[in-house]
């Protein structure tokens, strides 16, 4: 399975006398958060639309908007003559009571409820068309999420390789760093111009090496790299697990930085934290 990004957009439309436009916008979110903006005639579809999104998506904030535009200018207007006669009779009766009542006009009469009606489009056909268009939009949204997920995966693997290279470089440099610490300690003791007690020297060296020992941090970093690689290979919804691993990687990098005794070690620790932070920012977009 591939990784899915939570950030994507899809738009589908049908050109017809009654135009339908479906827009789906998806951004990152801790959970699946669905929002709908539908015309009144399509609100009955919301539970069905919600279920469809819930089956295909696991995380993300999704805004769904469906627009309904009636471009059909051929619909005929029907006048209810009986209703119009009754309204006119009522208007005449009221007008006869006072000369101060303003006369009504034809447009006002047509706007009176029940006097004029337009031919209505079959709502069931519109709902069926909207559902079909929505299914197409979901498919397009998923394809976009997969496409961006593939780009995110490539980005993460490049950064993960960089972290692995830094860990390998540090591990190779450890023997030289320990030798340098021993030489530095011996030189400082010699500067005191006092007889050198080899037993005490060994004790001080052991304590110094223990404080600067980063073998455990490097082992844990290697283990986290291996687990992150396994998750990327497996794919699917894994954003939360990857986010947790980024926290663990960052924790080990911070410890490594605090134990650094040379500028090269400090620089490697900083580079590790930069790479991990770049990964963490992108992991936030993974489903």
Phi, psi and omega in degrees: 000146179266165175283148177244130172281150176270355181256117180194168180214143176216142179219128178230145182214153176239121175280115180199172176306324174247097186282139176242136177229124178246126177236131177236124177240130183233131175228172185288147180198153182295326182232186175270115185235111187251134178229136184235140172231103188234150171292158184304322184290347183246004181296334179297339181277348189305313178302321180292319178294320180297317179297320181296318178293322180295331179285326186265335185243143180253324181218160176122152173266121185241125174256122179246123178234129176240124179252139179238116184238116181270106179259008183277108180265010184263356180297132181273152177261134179247131180256126176277097187296323179296318179294320180295319179297319180295320179293317179298320179296320179292321179297317180295322180296318179291320181296328180290342182280336183202142177281349185276353180279125182292142178291150179271162178246171185296321182296321178295323178295318180296331181279351180292135183306130175090351182279314184232130179230148177256153177296125184269138175286143181295114183294327181296323177293321179295317180296320178296317179294321180295319179296316178297320179292324179295319178299320177296321180293321177299316180299317179294321179297316179297319178298320179292322179294321177293316181299315179289328177298323177295322177293320178296319180298316179298320178298313182296320180295323178295316179292323180294323176296321177298320177296317179298322179295319179295319179297316180296321179296317179296319182295321179293329184276349185302312180303318180293323179294320179293320178296321180294322177295320179296316179296319181296316179295318181295321180293320179294321179292323179293330179292340178285348179056041176239152178304135183273117177272108183299324179297314179292323178300316180297320179297313180296321181294318179299315180297320180294317180292326178295318180294328183261005184290126182238016180301316182296318180298319179293323178295318180291322176300317179297320179294319179293323177297316180297318180292320178298318177298319179298318181293318178296322178294323181288320179073199182078188179293107185217015184300319182294318180295319178295322179297319177298317180294327176296322177296318180292318177299317181294324179298316180292324178294322178295317178296319178300319180295320181292336180265357184297134179243354178228159180296326180293320178294317178299317180296320178295320179296319178296316179298320177300314182294325177295314180296318181294320179294321176298320178293317183299320180298320181282330179299331180300339182265359183269135182299000000 
